[in-house]
């Protein structure tokens, strides 16, 4: 996938014509991060949007007690860091590479020039930010109103919806995930995740092979009580 195709796949740039896309494409840089490398930290100043060419990135925040709480996971074709691209203020979360990750980078200056040349980009940006805000609100509601085991199940369902690949009735979550990753996403402990996954596997609802998790029956998983 070339730079133009990657830009077309970003919702906030989808409305751009070929000339504007080429203008942005010429402003793109490239960075590669090894597994475990910090891409940026919560509270640091940011001026860059990242487009993932290949890899996997976890976005997380730190609680007042110092606990890492994962917000979401991004992979090939996704983008992140858009808030600081807009306002140039401190990062609202941290980003870490879960695997070796190659990204294209777009600096705030080039982005603002594109908005001035085509205000429709601003509309696309607002639409995408609204969608992500709704997702964040739903995530916060789940953390506050459900038990830890229920949050693990809901996390699996969300991951299947966002990253699932359906193969012969089975939904394979196309991410490399450890139990620690799932615990951080669900806002619980690794021990709870281990217990819940064990129970779901015994019920024939999930399958796990080499950090790859598949949901064998989404409808039944929706109805499960843990």
N, C-alpha and C positions, 0 to 999 in steps of 0.2 A: 504494500500500500504506500503510495507516494504522499508527499506533504499536502498536496491539494485535496486528495481523497480523505486524508485525516481531518483536515479543516472542514470539509463538507459534512463529515460525520459528527461534528460538534454542533449541538442544537443552536447555540447562539450565533453560529456563523452560517447556518444552513441557507439563509436568505440572501447571502452575498452573491453577486454576479462573478463571472470568471475574472474580471479585471481586479476586483477588490480581493478575491481569494489569492490571486497571484501577488498582489501587493503585500498581503500578510505573510504569504509563504516565503517571500524573499526576506522577511524579518525574523524568521524562525531560527533558533539555535538548536543545539542537541546536547543532551547530557545523559550519561549512563551511571546508574547507582548499583553497587553490589548489594547482595542480600544482607539485610540488617542495617543498611546505611540510612541515616536520617536525611531526608530531603529538605525539610524545614521544621522549625520548632514553634510550638504555640507561644505567642508573644513576640516573635521576631518580626521585623519589618519585611514586607513582601511586595515585590513589583513584577512578579512573573506568574504566568499561567503555564501549566504543564499538560502536555498531550502524550498519553502513553502509547508508544509504538509497540512495545512488547514488554510484558512483565506484570507485576501485581503490587499494588500499593495499599497500605492500611492507613486510614485517617482516624486519629484518636485525640481525645482530650485528657487532661489530668484533673482528677477531683481534688478537693481541698485536702483530702487525706493522702494524696499522692498516688492514688490508684489510676491506672490507665483504663479508660473506657473507650472502646472502639466505636466509631460512628458509622463507618461504612468501609467497603473495600472496592477498589477500582482496578480494572485490568485493561487489556489491549483495546485501544480506541476510545477509552474514557478520558476525561480531563478533570483537573482539580486545581485549586488555588485561585479560583475566579474572584473571590471576595476582595482580596488584596489587589488584584488586577484592576478592580473598579475604584477603590478608594485609597490604595497605597498605605493603609494602616497596618496595624499588627495582625499577624496570623491568628485566627480564632481557634485553630487546632494544629496538631502536628501531623507530619506525614513520614512514613518509613517504608522502605522497599522490602517486600516480603520475599521477593526473588530478585535475581539480577534484572534490572529494569532500565529500558532505554526510553527517554522522553524527548519530545520536541518542546522548546520553550519559546514563549511569546512575551516580550517585555511590555509593560504598561504603556510606554510612550507610543509604540506602534499600534497598540489596540485603540488608544484614544484618538489617534489620527484616523483610524478606520471608522470610528463612530462619527467623527466630524464630517467625514465624506459621505456617510450613509446612516442617518439617524435610525433607520429600521433595525439596525444591529442592536440598538438600545432596547427596542421592544423585545427582541429575541432573548436578550440577556435577562430582562425582567421575568419573562415567561419561565426560563430555566431556573432562575433563582427561586421563583415561587414554588415550582415543583419540588426543589430540594428542601425548601423550608417546610412544606407539607410533610415530606418524608421525615424530617427531623422532629417535627411536632408529634407525629405518630410514634416515632421511636421513644421519645420522652414519655409519652402516655403509657406505653407498654412497660417501661422501666418502673413507673410509679404505681401501676394498677394491677400487675400480675405477679405471680410467684416466680421464683427462680426457675423451676422446671418448666413452667409454661413459657417463660421467656426463651428458653433453649429451643423449644418446639417452634415458637414463632420466628426465631432467628433462622432456623432451617427452612421454614416456609418462605420467608423473605428472600433468602439466598437462592432457593430454587426458582422463585419468580424472577429475580434479577439476573441470575447467572446460570439458570438451568438449561440443559440440552436434553431434549426428549428423544430417547432411543428405545423403540419397541415397548412403549408404555412406561419405561423407567426414566426418571428425571435425574440426570447426572449434574451435580453442581460443579461447574467448570472453574473451580478455584482450588488452589493448594492450601488446605486448612489444617491446623493442628488443634488439639483440644484447648490449648491456651488461647488461640485465636477466637474460637467459638465462645469461650468463657468471657473474653473481653467484649465481644459483640453483644452477648446476652446480659452483661453486667452481673456476672456470678462467678463461682469458683470452678477450677478445673475438675474438682471432685464431683461437683454437681453435674457438670457436663458429661463426665465419664459414666455416672450412674444413669442419667437420662438416655444417653446413646446406647448403653447396654440394654436398657429396657426396650427401647424402640427396635433394636436389632433382634431381640428375642421375639418380639411381636411380628417380625417379618416386614417392618415398615421401612427400614433403611439398610444400606449395605456400605461398608467402609473398606477400601482397598488402597493402601499406600497414600494416606492423607487425602484421598479422593472419596467424597461421600455422595451416594446416590439415594434418592427417595423412590422407593418401590411402589408406593401408592399414595399420591398426594391427597386424594379425597379422604382416605382413612387417617392420614396424619393430621388433617384439619380437625378431625373429630376426636383425636386421642385425648385422654385425660391422664395427667401425670401429677 
